Amino acid sequence: MALREIFKFGDDILRKKCREVTAFDEKLWQLLDDMVETLQAADGVGLAAPQVGILRRAIVIDVRDGNGALELINPVITEITGVQVGNEGCLSDPGEWCEVERPQTVKAKAFDRNGKEIEVEGSGLLARAICHEVDHLDGILFIDRVKKDLAKRS
Ligand code: CO
């Protein structure tokens, strides 16, 4: 495992649309292992492959609920319910926190690292993280969805 560099806002790579993962092989597993390590080292909640320079549809999420990191390959949000408004940040934009509206509950289908189809359901922080990370796969950043900027800009 190895830490990967996290690309920051302003880098074009964060605005690109990612392609689906088609090979569930050792290269993917290495990427996922590195992403989880990078996420945890940065004390973040979620990380998407384009943030480490890989334009593939893979995300990792760790809401520190004791269940470890969640790996979602080719994730698709299938159902959203309710609304939550809260502060949100991004490892590609350290120190910036903005108020973003997201669904309260999200259902998604995806594949695990072995190519097996899985379904996840999350509410609160997990729902927020799934939406935020899936957005990254389409080049969408949380600042695009800001309702109100709570951060102080100098
Ligand atoms: Co982000």
Backbone and ligand atoms as CSV (ligand in chain L), in Angstrom:
chain,resi,resn,atom,element,x,y,z
A,1,MET,N,N,0.839,-1.190,0.000
A,1,MET,CA,C,0.000,0.000,0.000
A,1,MET,C,C,0.878,1.245,0.000
A,2,ALA,N,N,0.305,2.284,-0.522
A,2,ALA,CA,C,1.071,3.530,-0.612
A,2,ALA,C,C,0.116,4.714,-0.604
A,3,LEU,N,N,0.605,5.801,-0.056
A,3,LEU,CA,C,-0.174,7.035,-0.103
A,3,LEU,C,C,-0.095,7.613,-1.511
A,4,ARG,N,N,-1.209,8.122,-1.982
A,4,ARG,CA,C,-1.218,8.774,-3.297
A,4,ARG,C,C,-1.411,10.274,-3.116
A,5,GLU,N,N,-0.941,11.016,-4.084
A,5,GLU,CA,C,-1.103,12.475,-4.059
A,5,GLU,C,C,-2.571,12.808,-4.324
A,6,ILE,N,N,-3.113,13.733,-3.540
A,6,ILE,CA,C,-4.492,14.179,-3.761
A,6,ILE,C,C,-4.464,15.466,-4.584
A,7,PHE,N,N,-5.101,15.411,-5.758
A,7,PHE,CA,C,-5.162,16.594,-6.622
A,7,PHE,C,C,-6.116,17.618,-6.020
A,8,LYS,N,N,-5.779,18.884,-6.178
A,8,LYS,CA,C,-6.539,19.963,-5.551
A,8,LYS,C,C,-7.424,20.705,-6.558
A,9,PHE,N,N,-8.411,21.402,-6.020
A,9,PHE,CA,C,-9.310,22.200,-6.856
A,9,PHE,C,C,-8.477,23.120,-7.755
A,10,GLY,N,N,-8.924,23.253,-8.990
A,10,GLY,CA,C,-8.186,24.043,-9.966
A,10,GLY,C,C,-7.503,23.129,-10.971
A,11,ASP,N,N,-7.276,21.867,-10.565
A,11,ASP,CA,C,-6.682,20.901,-11.498
A,11,ASP,C,C,-7.769,20.380,-12.438
A,12,ASP,N,N,-7.484,20.413,-13.734
A,12,ASP,CA,C,-8.471,19.999,-14.751
A,12,ASP,C,C,-8.977,18.581,-14.550
A,13,ILE,N,N,-8.148,17.729,-13.963
A,13,ILE,CA,C,-8.526,16.315,-13.852
A,13,ILE,C,C,-9.800,16.144,-13.018
A,14,LEU,N,N,-10.026,17.085,-12.089
A,14,LEU,CA,C,-11.212,16.989,-11.220
A,14,LEU,C,C,-12.496,17.367,-11.953
A,15,ARG,N,N,-12.369,17.869,-13.174
A,15,ARG,CA,C,-13.546,18.275,-13.953
A,15,ARG,C,C,-13.883,17.282,-15.053
A,16,LYS,N,N,-13.127,16.196,-15.117
A,16,LYS,CA,C,-13.350,15.213,-16.180
A,16,LYS,C,C,-14.353,14.142,-15.731
A,17,LYS,N,N,-15.011,13.558,-16.725
A,17,LYS,CA,C,-15.944,12.460,-16.445
A,17,LYS,C,C,-15.162,11.151,-16.468
A,18,CYS,N,N,-15.398,10.338,-15.461
A,18,CYS,CA,C,-14.644,9.084,-15.348
A,18,CYS,C,C,-15.306,7.964,-16.134
A,19,ARG,N,N,-14.493,7.031,-16.599
A,19,ARG,CA,C,-14.993,5.845,-17.301
A,19,ARG,C,C,-15.262,4.725,-16.304
A,20,GLU,N,N,-16.130,3.811,-16.701
A,20,GLU,CA,C,-16.435,2.678,-15.834
A,20,GLU,C,C,-15.219,1.777,-15.665
A,21,VAL,N,N,-15.172,1.125,-14.516
A,21,VAL,CA,C,-14.165,0.088,-14.287
A,21,VAL,C,C,-14.635,-1.170,-15.009
A,22,THR,N,N,-13.750,-1.776,-15.777
A,22,THR,CA,C,-14.116,-3.001,-16.503
A,22,THR,C,C,-13.283,-4.194,-16.051
A,23,ALA,N,N,-12.135,-3.937,-15.441
A,23,ALA,CA,C,-11.267,-5.036,-14.997
A,23,ALA,C,C,-11.171,-5.027,-13.476
A,24,PHE,N,N,-11.670,-6.082,-12.866
A,24,PHE,CA,C,-11.610,-6.195,-11.397
A,24,PHE,C,C,-10.375,-7.022,-11.047
A,25,ASP,N,N,-9.241,-6.401,-11.253
A,25,ASP,CA,C,-7.976,-7.131,-11.155
A,25,ASP,C,C,-7.065,-6.522,-10.086
A,26,GLU,N,N,-5.854,-7.014,-10.043
A,26,GLU,CA,C,-4.921,-6.571,-8.999
A,26,GLU,C,C,-4.598,-5.095,-9.084
A,27,LYS,N,N,-4.661,-4.549,-10.293
A,27,LYS,CA,C,-4.400,-3.117,-10.448
A,27,LYS,C,C,-5.497,-2.313,-9.742
A,28,LEU,N,N,-6.752,-2.766,-9.884
A,28,LEU,CA,C,-7.862,-2.110,-9.198
A,28,LEU,C,C,-7.708,-2.254,-7.678
A,29,TRP,N,N,-7.364,-3.461,-7.225
A,29,TRP,CA,C,-7.236,-3.690,-5.782
A,29,TRP,C,C,-6.143,-2.805,-5.182
A,30,GLN,N,N,-5.051,-2.651,-5.930
A,30,GLN,CA,C,-3.962,-1.777,-5.478
A,30,GLN,C,C,-4.458,-0.335,-5.361
A,31,LEU,N,N,-5.221,0.087,-6.382
A,31,LEU,CA,C,-5.774,1.443,-6.362
A,31,LEU,C,C,-6.675,1.624,-5.126
A,32,LEU,N,N,-7.567,0.655,-4.898
A,32,LEU,CA,C,-8.503,0.761,-3.766
A,32,LEU,C,C,-7.754,0.750,-2.435
A,33,ASP,N,N,-6.763,-0.123,-2.301
A,33,ASP,CA,C,-5.960,-0.164,-1.071
A,33,ASP,C,C,-5.288,1.188,-0.826
A,34,ASP,N,N,-4.711,1.739,-1.887
A,34,ASP,CA,C,-4.027,3.031,-1.767
A,34,ASP,C,C,-5.016,4.149,-1.446
A,35,MET,N,N,-6.197,4.088,-2.058
A,35,MET,CA,C,-7.200,5.132,-1.796
A,35,MET,C,C,-7.663,5.090,-0.342
A,36,VAL,N,N,-7.888,3.888,0.191
A,36,VAL,CA,C,-8.314,3.775,1.595
A,36,VAL,C,C,-7.216,4.295,2.519
A,37,GLU,N,N,-5.973,3.922,2.214
A,37,GLU,CA,C,-4.864,4.381,3.053
A,37,GLU,C,C,-4.730,5.905,2.992
A,38,THR,N,N,-4.868,6.441,1.798
A,38,THR,CA,C,-4.758,7.900,1.605
A,38,THR,C,C,-5.893,8.619,2.322
A,39,LEU,N,N,-7.096,8.056,2.217
A,39,LEU,CA,C,-8.277,8.636,2.874
A,39,LEU,C,C,-8.076,8.676,4.382
A,40,GLN,N,N,-7.645,7.541,4.941
A,40,GLN,CA,C,-7.528,7.466,6.394
A,40,GLN,C,C,-6.380,8.330,6.901
A,41,ALA,N,N,-5.286,8.388,6.136
A,41,ALA,CA,C,-4.153,9.233,6.528
A,41,ALA,C,C,-4.547,10.709,6.532
A,42,ALA,N,N,-5.472,11.064,5.635
A,42,ALA,CA,C,-5.911,12.460,5.524
A,42,ALA,C,C,-7.080,12.742,6.469
A,43,ASP,N,N,-7.527,11.696,7.194
A,43,ASP,CA,C,-8.637,11.828,8.129
A,43,ASP,C,C,-9.905,12.325,7.422
A,44,GLY,N,N,-10.115,11.807,6.205
A,44,GLY,CA,C,-11.286,12.216,5.430
A,44,GLY,C,C,-12.408,11.211,5.540
A,45,VAL,N,N,-13.529,11.545,4.939
A,45,VAL,CA,C,-14.718,10.685,4.960
A,45,VAL,C,C,-14.866,9.928,3.627
A,46,GLY,N,N,-14.419,10.557,2.541
A,46,GLY,CA,C,-14.554,9.901,1.245
A,46,GLY,C,C,-13.484,10.363,0.274
A,47,LEU,N,N,-13.220,9.495,-0.700
A,47,LEU,CA,C,-12.220,9.825,-1.720
A,47,LEU,C,C,-12.642,9.136,-3.020
A,48,ALA,N,N,-12.549,9.871,-4.110
A,48,ALA,CA,C,-12.899,9.327,-5.425
A,48,ALA,C,C,-11.628,9.188,-6.262
A,49,ALA,N,N,-11.624,8.185,-7.153
A,49,ALA,CA,C,-10.419,7.903,-7.941
A,49,ALA,C,C,-9.854,9.129,-8.675
A,50,PRO,N,N,-10.710,9.983,-9.264
A,50,PRO,CA,C,-10.123,11.143,-9.963
A,50,PRO,C,C,-9.316,12.066,-9.037
A,51,GLN,N,N,-9.615,12.028,-7.740
A,51,GLN,CA,C,-8.852,12.866,-6.803
A,51,GLN,C,C,-7.407,12.390,-6.657
A,52,VAL,N,N,-7.153,11.140,-7.028
A,52,VAL,CA,C,-5.767,10.665,-7.037
A,52,VAL,C,C,-5.277,10.464,-8.471
A,53,GLY,N,N,-5.985,11.104,-9.411
A,53,GLY,CA,C,-5.500,11.147,-10.792
A,53,GLY,C,C,-5.921,9.989,-11.670
A,54,ILE,N,N,-6.878,9.179,-11.202
A,54,ILE,CA,C,-7.316,8.019,-11.974
A,54,ILE,C,C,-8.756,8.238,-12.428
A,55,LEU,N,N,-8.968,8.317,-13.739
A,55,LEU,CA,C,-10.298,8.651,-14.250
A,55,LEU,C,C,-11.157,7.401,-14.436
A,56,ARG,N,N,-11.394,6.727,-13.341
A,56,ARG,CA,C,-12.233,5.533,-13.316
A,56,ARG,C,C,-13.273,5.676,-12.220
A,57,ARG,N,N,-14.427,4.983,-12.403
A,57,ARG,CA,C,-15.541,5.155,-11.478
A,57,ARG,C,C,-15.370,4.259,-10.247
A,58,ALA,N,N,-14.562,4.732,-9.309
A,58,ALA,CA,C,-14.325,4.023,-8.052
A,58,ALA,C,C,-14.258,5.042,-6.920
A,59,ILE,N,N,-14.947,4.718,-5.808
A,59,ILE,CA,C,-14.915,5.605,-4.645
A,59,ILE,C,C,-14.717,4.778,-3.372
A,60,VAL,N,N,-14.134,5.411,-2.363
A,60,VAL,CA,C,-14.049,4.789,-1.046
A,60,VAL,C,C,-14.616,5.771,-0.026
A,61,ILE,N,N,-15.310,5.210,0.972
A,61,ILE,CA,C,-15.954,6.028,1.991
A,61,ILE,C,C,-15.693,5.384,3.345
A,62,ASP,N,N,-15.365,6.207,4.335
A,62,ASP,CA,C,-15.206,5.697,5.696
A,62,ASP,C,C,-15.806,6.714,6.663
A,63,VAL,N,N,-17.002,6.398,7.153
A,63,VAL,CA,C,-17.678,7.333,8.069
A,63,VAL,C,C,-17.346,6.999,9.526
A,64,ARG,N,N,-16.329,6.162,9.729
A,64,ARG,CA,C,-15.840,5.832,11.078
A,64,ARG,C,C,-16.954,5.274,11.963
A,65,ASP,N,N,-17.735,4.360,11.383
A,65,ASP,CA,C,-18.819,3.747,12.145
A,65,ASP,C,C,-18.437,2.356,12.646
A,66,GLY,N,N,-17.151,2.030,12.510
A,66,GLY,CA,C,-16.690,0.738,12.988
A,66,GLY,C,C,-16.794,-0.365,11.947
A,67,ASN,N,N,-17.364,-0.048,10.787
A,67,ASN,CA,C,-17.518,-1.058,9.733
A,67,ASN,C,C,-16.390,-1.016,8.706
A,68,GLY,N,N,-15.424,-0.139,8.926
A,68,GLY,CA,C,-14.319,-0.044,7.979
A,68,GLY,C,C,-14.708,0.731,6.737
A,69,ALA,N,N,-13.826,0.726,5.763
A,69,ALA,CA,C,-14.054,1.512,4.542
A,69,ALA,C,C,-14.982,0.771,3.593
A,70,LEU,N,N,-15.817,1.544,2.940
A,70,LEU,CA,C,-16.745,1.035,1.941
A,70,LEU,C,C,-16.148,1.336,0.567
A,71,GLU,N,N,-16.062,0.311,-0.267
A,71,GLU,CA,C,-15.532,0.496,-1.628
A,71,GLU,C,C,-16.671,0.311,-2.615
A,72,LEU,N,N,-16.893,1.301,-3.452
A,72,LEU,CA,C,-17.978,1.220,-4.436
A,72,LEU,C,C,-17.398,1.433,-5.830
A,73,ILE,N,N,-17.600,0.426,-6.676
A,73,ILE,CA,C,-17.107,0.481,-8.047
A,73,ILE,C,C,-18.308,0.680,-8.976
A,74,ASN,N,N,-18.174,1.604,-9.917
A,74,ASN,CA,C,-19.267,1.937,-10.850
A,74,ASN,C,C,-20.580,2.221,-10.116
A,75,PRO,N,N,-20.535,3.024,-9.058
A,75,PRO,CA,C,-21.751,3.262,-8.266
A,75,PRO,C,C,-22.796,4.077,-9.028
A,76,VAL,N,N,-24.059,3.689,-8.803
A,76,VAL,CA,C,-25.185,4.420,-9.378
A,76,VAL,C,C,-26.206,4.644,-8.272
A,77,ILE,N,N,-26.589,5.897,-8.068
A,77,ILE,CA,C,-27.614,6.199,-7.065
A,77,ILE,C,C,-28.976,5.839,-7.653
A,78,THR,N,N,-29.716,4.997,-6.934
A,78,THR,CA,C,-30.981,4.483,-7.470
A,78,THR,C,C,-32.196,5.103,-6.799
A,79,GLU,N,N,-32.003,5.643,-5.604
A,79,GLU,CA,C,-33.144,6.195,-4.888
A,79,GLU,C,C,-32.655,7.246,-3.899
A,80,ILE,N,N,-33.352,8.376,-3.843
A,80,ILE,CA,C,-33.035,9.389,-2.832
A,80,ILE,C,C,-34.318,9.754,-2.091
A,81,THR,N,N,-34.168,10.016,-0.783
A,81,THR,CA,C,-35.314,10.366,0.051
A,81,THR,C,C,-34.930,11.495,0.994
A,82,GLY,N,N,-35.814,12.456,1.126
A,82,GLY,CA,C,-35.628,13.502,2.127
A,82,GLY,C,C,-34.529,14.485,1.769
A,83,VAL,N,N,-34.290,15.394,2.687
A,83,VAL,CA,C,-33.313,16.461,2.469
A,83,VAL,C,C,-32.547,16.698,3.757
A,84,GLN,N,N,-31.244,16.931,3.636
A,84,GLN,CA,C,-30.443,17.385,4.770
A,84,GLN,C,C,-29.590,18.555,4.289
A,85,VAL,N,N,-29.393,19.498,5.178
A,85,VAL,CA,C,-28.523,20.633,4.866
A,85,VAL,C,C,-27.435,20.665,5.924
A,86,GLY,N,N,-26.194,20.662,5.481
A,86,GLY,CA,C,-25.111,20.666,6.454
A,86,GLY,C,C,-23.792,21.048,5.821
A,87,ASN,N,N,-22.801,21.206,6.680
A,87,ASN,CA,C,-21.475,21.599,6.224
A,87,ASN,C,C,-20.774,20.445,5.530
A,88,GLU,N,N,-20.081,20.769,4.475
A,88,GLU,CA,C,-19.396,19.755,3.690
A,88,GLU,C,C,-18.039,20.274,3.252
A,89,GLY,N,N,-17.069,19.390,3.235
A,89,GLY,CA,C,-15.733,19.753,2.762
A,89,GLY,C,C,-15.238,18.714,1.783
A,90,CYS,N,N,-13.994,18.865,1.345
A,90,CYS,CA,C,-13.434,17.946,0.341
A,90,CYS,C,C,-11.917,17.890,0.526
A,91,LEU,N,N,-11.347,16.703,0.422
A,91,LEU,CA,C,-9.895,16.567,0.584
A,91,LEU,C,C,-9.130,17.296,-0.524
A,92,SER,N,N,-9.827,17.619,-1.618
A,92,SER,CA,C,-9.178,18.368,-2.698
A,92,SER,C,C,-9.260,19.879,-2.483
A,93,ASP,N,N,-9.881,20.275,-1.368
A,93,ASP,CA,C,-10.060,21.700,-1.070
A,93,ASP,C,C,-9.921,21.902,0.436
A,94,PRO,N,N,-8.721,21.612,0.967
A,94,PRO,CA,C,-8.550,21.578,2.424
A,94,PRO,C,C,-8.928,22.901,3.086
A,95,GLY,N,N,-9.631,22.804,4.198
A,95,GLY,CA,C,-9.937,23.985,5.005
A,95,GLY,C,C,-11.200,24.705,4.606
A,96,GLU,N,N,-11.784,24.327,3.459
A,96,GLU,CA,C,-13.002,25.006,3.001
A,96,GLU,C,C,-14.217,24.186,3.415
A,97,TRP,N,N,-15.176,24.814,4.062
A,97,TRP,CA,C,-16.403,24.135,4.467
A,97,TRP,C,C,-17.586,24.966,4.027
A,98,CYS,N,N,-18.510,24.338,3.317
A,98,CYS,CA,C,-19.661,25.071,2.812
A,98,CYS,C,C,-20.935,24.292,3.100
A,99,GLU,N,N,-22.016,25.040,3.171
A,99,GLU,CA,C,-23.315,24.427,3.420
A,99,GLU,C,C,-23.868,23.865,2.112
A,100,VAL,N,N,-24.150,22.568,2.116
A,100,VAL,CA,C,-24.633,21.893,0.905
A,100,VAL,C,C,-25.879,21.082,1.249
A,101,GLU,N,N,-26.863,21.178,0.360
A,101,GLU,CA,C,-28.084,20.392,0.524
A,101,GLU,C,C,-27.911,19.040,-0.174
A,102,ARG,N,N,-28.246,17.988,0.538
A,102,ARG,CA,C,-28.144,16.622,-0.006
A,102,ARG,C,C,-29.374,15.832,0.428
A,103,PRO,N,N,-29.639,14.700,-0.215
A,103,PRO,CA,C,-30.724,13.840,0.267
A,103,PRO,C,C,-30.391,13.282,1.661
A,104,GLN,N,N,-31.408,13.047,2.466
A,104,GLN,CA,C,-31.196,12.476,3.799
A,104,GLN,C,C,-30.821,10.999,3.710
A,105,THR,N,N,-31.443,10.312,2.758
A,105,THR,CA,C,-31.176,8.879,2.585
A,105,THR,C,C,-30.937,8.587,1.104
A,106,VAL,N,N,-29.983,7.709,0.867
A,106,VAL,CA,C,-29.608,7.363,-0.505
A,106,VAL,C,C,-29.490,5.847,-0.621
A,107,LYS,N,N,-30.001,5.316,-1.717
A,107,LYS,CA,C,-29.727,3.918,-2.066
A,107,LYS,C,C,-28.881,3.930,-3.318
A,108,ALA,N,N,-27.914,3.033,-3.366
A,108,ALA,CA,C,-27.060,2.943,-4.550
A,108,ALA,C,C,-26.747,1.495,-4.852
A,109,LYS,N,N,-26.551,1.228,-6.134
A,109,LYS,CA,C,-26.017,-0.078,-6.497
A,109,LYS,C,C,-24.622,0.140,-7.041
A,110,ALA,N,N,-23.801,-0.870,-6.889
A,110,ALA,CA,C,-22.403,-0.762,-7.290
A,110,ALA,C,C,-21.837,-2.173,-7.389
A,111,PHE,N,N,-20.529,-2.247,-7.607
A,111,PHE,CA,C,-19.838,-3.533,-7.560
A,111,PHE,C,C,-18.777,-3.458,-6.472
A,112,ASP,N,N,-18.477,-4.616,-5.880
A,112,ASP,CA,C,-17.361,-4.652,-4.949
A,112,ASP,C,C,-16.073,-4.914,-5.733
A,113,ARG,N,N,-14.948,-5.035,-5.031
A,113,ARG,CA,C,-13.660,-5.143,-5.714
A,113,ARG,C,C,-13.509,-6.437,-6.514
A,114,ASN,N,N,-14.405,-7.404,-6.250
A,114,ASN,CA,C,-14.355,-8.664,-7.000
A,114,ASN,C,C,-15.347,-8.712,-8.152
A,115,GLY,N,N,-16.063,-7.584,-8.356
A,115,GLY,CA,C,-17.002,-7.536,-9.465
A,115,GLY,C,C,-18.378,-8.061,-9.112
A,116,LYS,N,N,-18.616,-8.252,-7.816
A,116,LYS,CA,C,-19.923,-8.720,-7.363
A,116,LYS,C,C,-20.841,-7.522,-7.141
A,117,GLU,N,N,-22.089,-7.650,-7.630
A,117,GLU,CA,C,-23.023,-6.542,-7.492
A,117,GLU,C,C,-23.453,-6.392,-6.042
A,118,ILE,N,N,-23.451,-5.147,-5.556
A,118,ILE,CA,C,-23.857,-4.892,-4.175
A,118,ILE,C,C,-24.837,-3.721,-4.146
A,119,GLU,N,N,-25.570,-3.650,-3.050
A,119,GLU,CA,C,-26.482,-2.538,-2.857
A,119,GLU,C,C,-26.180,-1.923,-1.497
A,120,VAL,N,N,-26.165,-0.602,-1.443
A,120,VAL,CA,C,-25.919,0.054,-0.161
A,120,VAL,C,C,-27.016,1.069,0.087
A,121,GLU,N,N,-27.303,1.252,1.368
A,121,GLU,CA,C,-28.259,2.279,1.751
A,121,GLU,C,C,-27.629,3.065,2.888
A,122,GLY,N,N,-27.689,4.386,2.788
A,122,GLY,CA,C,-27.093,5.189,3.838
A,122,GLY,C,C,-27.925,6.419,4.102
A,123,SER,N,N,-27.854,6.881,5.348
A,123,SER,CA,C,-28.511,8.145,5.663
A,123,SER,C,C,-27.514,9.045,6.373
A,124,GLY,N,N,-27.882,10.297,6.512
A,124,GLY,CA,C,-27.017,11.251,7.195
A,124,GLY,C,C,-25.680,11.399,6.496
A,125,LEU,N,N,-24.594,11.250,7.278
A,125,LEU,CA,C,-23.246,11.467,6.729
A,125,LEU,C,C,-22.931,10.504,5.589
A,126,LEU,N,N,-23.367,9.260,5.722
A,126,LEU,CA,C,-23.077,8.286,4.663
A,126,LEU,C,C,-23.773,8.670,3.352
A,127,ALA,N,N,-25.021,9.126,3.455
A,127,ALA,CA,C,-25.745,9.571,2.257
A,127,ALA,C,C,-25.040,10.769,1.630
A,128,ARG,N,N,-24.609,11.682,2.475
A,128,ARG,CA,C,-23.887,12.873,1.992
A,128,ARG,C,C,-22.605,12.464,1.280
A,129,ALA,N,N,-21.885,11.523,1.874
A,129,ALA,CA,C,-20.602,11.093,1.308
A,129,ALA,C,C,-20.811,10.381,-0.032
A,130,ILE,N,N,-21.818,9.530,-0.110
A,130,ILE,CA,C,-22.079,8.824,-1.377
A,130,ILE,C,C,-22.359,9.845,-2.480
A,131,CYS,N,N,-23.221,10.818,-2.200
A,131,CYS,CA,C,-23.552,11.834,-3.213
A,131,CYS,C,C,-22.320,12.628,-3.624
A,132,HIS,N,N,-21.536,13.055,-2.628
A,132,HIS,CA,C,-20.336,13.862,-2.888
A,132,HIS,C,C,-19.339,13.096,-3.765
A,133,GLU,N,N,-19.111,11.827,-3.427
A,133,GLU,CA,C,-18.100,11.053,-4.163
A,133,GLU,C,C,-18.589,10.660,-5.557
A,134,VAL,N,N,-19.884,10.307,-5.678
A,134,VAL,CA,C,-20.411,9.980,-7.012
A,134,VAL,C,C,-20.334,11.222,-7.905
A,135,ASP,N,N,-20.600,12.393,-7.344
A,135,ASP,CA,C,-20.444,13.650,-8.100
A,135,ASP,C,C,-19.043,13.769,-8.695
A,136,HIS,N,N,-18.017,13.428,-7.885
A,136,HIS,CA,C,-16.632,13.534,-8.364
A,136,HIS,C,C,-16.420,12.752,-9.659
A,137,LEU,N,N,-17.138,11.627,-9.795
A,137,LEU,CA,C,-16.936,10.763,-10.976
A,137,LEU,C,C,-17.445,11.428,-12.250
A,138,ASP,N,N,-18.282,12.463,-12.070
A,138,ASP,CA,C,-18.790,13.205,-13.223
A,138,ASP,C,C,-18.213,14.614,-13.286
A,139,GLY,N,N,-17.153,14.854,-12.552
A,139,GLY,CA,C,-16.490,16.160,-12.591
A,139,GLY,C,C,-17.232,17.257,-11.852
A,140,ILE,N,N,-18.153,16.839,-10.961
A,140,ILE,CA,C,-18.930,17.822,-10.195
A,140,ILE,C,C,-18.317,17.971,-8.802
A,141,LEU,N,N,-18.110,19.205,-8.375
A,141,LEU,CA,C,-17.499,19.475,-7.073
A,141,LEU,C,C,-18.531,20.076,-6.123
A,142,PHE,N,N,-18.304,19.897,-4.817
A,142,PHE,CA,C,-19.321,20.341,-3.849
A,142,PHE,C,C,-19.577,21.841,-3.933
A,143,ILE,N,N,-18.567,22.596,-4.364
A,143,ILE,CA,C,-18.769,24.045,-4.475
A,143,ILE,C,C,-19.797,24.385,-5.554
A,144,ASP,N,N,-20.030,23.445,-6.479
A,144,ASP,CA,C,-21.063,23.646,-7.505
A,144,ASP,C,C,-22.464,23.578,-6.890
A,145,ARG,N,N,-22.558,22.979,-5.711
A,145,ARG,CA,C,-23.861,22.740,-5.094
A,145,ARG,C,C,-24.077,23.560,-3.828
A,146,VAL,N,N,-23.186,24.521,-3.604
A,146,VAL,CA,C,-23.243,25.301,-2.366
A,146,VAL,C,C,-24.489,26.169,-2.311
A,147,LYS,N,N,-25.135,26.104,-1.154
A,147,LYS,CA,C,-26.277,27.004,-0.916
A,147,LYS,C,C,-25.755,28.317,-0.353
A,148,LYS,N,N,-24.858,28.168,0.611
A,148,LYS,CA,C,-24.400,29.366,1.292
A,148,LYS,C,C,-22.959,29.117,1.727
A,149,ASP,N,N,-22.100,30.018,1.410
A,149,ASP,CA,C,-20.695,29.852,1.743
A,149,ASP,C,C,-20.456,30.304,3.186
A,150,LEU,N,N,-20.095,29.326,4.027
A,150,LEU,CA,C,-19.885,29.647,5.433
A,150,LEU,C,C,-18.419,29.914,5.746
A,151,ALA,N,N,-17.577,29.621,4.768
A,151,ALA,CA,C,-16.139,29.773,5.027
A,151,ALA,C,C,-15.722,31.237,4.858
A,152,LYS,N,N,-14.753,31.588,5.643
A,152,LYS,CA,C,-14.227,32.955,5.508
A,152,LYS,C,C,-13.200,32.972,4.401
A,153,ARG,N,N,-13.398,33.841,3.468
A,153,ARG,CA,C,-12.406,33.985,2.391
A,153,ARG,C,C,-11.649,35.277,2.629
A,154,SER,N,N,-10.334,35.220,2.513
A,154,SER,CA,C,-9.563,36.436,2.729
A,154,SER,C,C,-9.044,36.972,1.396
L,1,CO,CO,CO,-14.474,15.656,-2.549
